[in-house]
């Protein structure tokens, strides 16, 4: 394809071609920060997804563990068995590199699921509040105000505590991941609802909405098929930044011991466990999970920041 | 002015009534405390006796009214886990958290304003740029990692400061203070830096951007033309006018400091309210959770209310909008 194709002879470009020619991709190519963050995030996410293929051992398979391998330093052979581990082992002889890969899966899964939950809930409530107005609007926005009075991590802790009380004790470990998703998601819907409501109020007055109403489309069809596609870009930006915050929130809760259990450790749980070995000199059990968490949260956060600037040049 | 304040007070009461309802429904619907308190070997008589003792055998509306009445008096019953009055436990734990929060707030305010003014005056200086970049990392580092990093540096490697607890405390009436002993003061240093660091960067960035805004104004140029010294211009003229938004942010952040103390207290095993709350969640100790929730909500609501009223005093447009 030439630089300036003649519109009359141009074939319809493929989706891929259109994506590569878009302003967004152009801005992306010009931003070193965005490229580095995207590469780091992609490497981390892919290694989490393919953890079973990459990880040298399965840390949750007791058969693959050898207690003699406990506390092996990184890149140094174990005194008893002679095995070496890239990032060392923890007290139970689990390979730290493998636990990080599996831990990242849980961190990412909880983060992404929580943000998705918050996005869906926030979009729905925001659309309803903005489109219908009236008492639905007041009710939803008052609830949002009340929730905004408190820091979201506190709300998440509270929801976790309540959910833990409701579920039977023997199910705590299995439920913990889902409860975390619920807690972080519920603590995070407000900002989506506010943005969507504001954008809906603007879009509602436009002609295409009146046209859709005139041809007799139902309110929910107008909201979802007509208004929603036009207000997605701010939602996308907030969702990316929220993902970084959700990953950190998950790590914080797990670190505090009100999150992912030791049987399904996320990065936060690994850091919690590793903190105990800081004084006895086994720094690697803490250090590598902490670095991974930072790299993950920072790269996603920077991508979100870049996306905000790229989609909305006025904010620069 | 009055209708605005009344409206805000009404809204605040509404928030408190809602959180009160949440706290009560936790009591009523979450778990069976009797199960948690008695071990595996229990008899039906034990269960009955404990239910009656905790008032759990009464109908729900009766329990609710009783709960509200007691909550207003600051009485949240007996901790399921420790078997003591919740109010007693809270009184015992509160000084630790309040002293920590006060020192963190002081650190955040003094450090934030000083660094903010510095980075604004030397906006293109090397040190100022270094501080700005460092603050970006500081904002993205999770609090618990900052705490662990400080422990590693100052307790494990250098061995200068204690890594957990309050050190020696002195009882002054019912208040236990760590301010009067050397070990108590040393124990305060790392936790208050950990807790205040985020707020410090926040205040610093705000002061910096406000200062830059103000320094561009005509009256500053006029002050320079009058031949006033840099110090008078920067501190007497510029800083004074940046303080309005800064004070409101500081107000709102005070609540956040007490809430985020939960994380710092866990990292440093600080025997305050935050650690109490986290342990309560882990053991589903509902009376403690409810009491903490109510206490925190009263605090947040009062702070928000005061900040809003303060805003209305400062910015007359808000008063008009509220009518």
Interface residues (C-beta under 8 A of the other chain):
Chain A: X142 X145 X146 X149 X150 X151 X153 X154 X157 X158 X160 X161 X162 X164 X165 X166 X248 X251 X252 X255 X256 X257 X258 X271 X275 X278 X279 X283 X286 X290 X293 X294 X297 X298 X301
Chain B: X11 X14 X15 X18 X19 X22 X26 X29 X30 X31 X140 X141 X142 X143 X144 X145 X148 X151 X152 X156 X163 X256 X259 X260 X262 X263 X266 X267 X277 X278 X280 X281 X282 X284 X286 X289 X293 X296 X297 X300 X301 X304
